[in-house]
Amino acid sequence: MASPAPEVDISNAGSDSSPAARVVRATVVQASTVFHDTPATLDKAAKLIEEAASLGSQLIVFPEAFVGGHPRGQNFGDWKTKGRESYSKYHASAIDVPGPEVDRLAALAGKYNVYLVMGVIEREGYTLYCSVLFFNPQGQYLGKHRKLMPTALERLVWGFGDGSTLPVYDTPLGKIGSVICWENRMPLLRTAMYAKGIEIYCAPTADDTTTWQASVTHIALEGGCFVLSANQFCQRKDYPPYPEYNLSGKDEDGPKPDSVVCAGGSVIISPLGTVLAGPNFKGEGFITADLDLGDIARAKFNFDSVGHYSRPDVLSLIVKDHRAAPVTFTSAADQISRA
């Protein structure tokens, strides 16, 4: 883990507030969920946030599904008894947004004076979503992004987000947003984020492959933005025992507690494609870097995908950014129209 460093002053009073003058210290947290124990996961998050803040970090990014856990290894394939019981337990580990867990995370962001980006499993009624929550240093919950497209078996247990939760927040640190794991491979979604002016592109993930490193490097270059990719580092001992969890390749010859299930690979990349910190494939830890926001203009001198390098006369994109509700009651719509 990096050694403590002086806090960077980002106040506007008496200083040059242009992007070229701003430097932001950011930390990506690489750590495992405490599976099926959300209170313990939040306790762990609190300690990690405290330690990351002690490094002078102004922005802290956690992995995909840190609160609630990624569903790898769970038995959802049996849609009758075993699948139902697995889903019931997974549903119980998720959190309501808003809710008491969100309030606690907001309080932690305020206590340590940081912007916080947290991957969670969100529960709305009996449907679960893979979401990212955003908090500011004033201890306020700003909003969320729901993953638009769960990948492969994730679709058994996660609902689909819609265009109403694609936020990019204009903050004193820069414009912050998030796209989760393999939805980063969706070119039109990336383009929508670029059009919103994203500068600090948070990419929580569950992908520890070398091809993921190529993906996030490409995004940094394509978007002219900083990419902060946060993944969990998990060993077999972090998961519930076999047969409750059956992790392919880890349990066939008997469980090996120290075998690596997810190797992390968390990384921070500049708009010029330079790796600023990471990737870490060795264990839990912090990936910390100072982001010189002047690099954004330097990168976009060469390539601005939604600016001087776009061709709207040939290629264009329409984003449906309204909430897609399965049921609409006309009486409620009439009341809104009369207001």
Helices and strands as residue ranges (DSSP letters): G 19-21, E 23-30, H 38-54, E 59-61, H 81-93, H 100-111, E 115-124, E 127-135, E 141-146, G 152-156, E 168-171, E 174-178, G 181-185, H 187-195, E 200-202, H 210-223, E 226-229, E 233-235, G 236-238, E 260-263, E 266-269, E 275-280, E 285-292, H 294-300, H 330-338
